[in-house]
């Protein structure tokens, strides 16, 4: 029997758990890009500060599912104002970031419920496109929602 997953907006009291889940995400992804050997814990304090700011911002939405003790899952969405073009009449681009479910709570539909909530939020904000970077494990979920291969090659640069 499937039960309904209760998704809610994150609150200030969730910040420590959001930091824990994001650290878990990077550990799961692994490799030197996501978990550089020289990294110290300073990024966690920086993340907590940005989360506090974004919780009060209307260009971000942070959704969570409660577990028995702490958060079971979280996911974030942001909307950026890019330049309009023929493929994007208003230039609003959404991003799904940091989707993570604690291993003890996986395969219960929490990620699916969070993505659905974020897509509703993006729709309300009339975004022209939503981008994300999918992990191997997460890709089938996103494709089930209609996400397809991005038309642009993904490149990055680090100064």
Buried (B, 14 or more C-beta within 10 A) or exposed (E): EEEEBEBEEBEEEBBEBBBBBBBBBBEBBEEEEEEEEEEEEEBBEEBBEEBEEBBEEEEBBBBBBBBEEBBBBBBBBBBEEEEEEEEBEEBBBBBBBBBBBBEEBBEBBBBBBBBBBBBEBBEEBEBBBBBBBBBEEBEEBBEEEEBEEEEEEEEEEEE
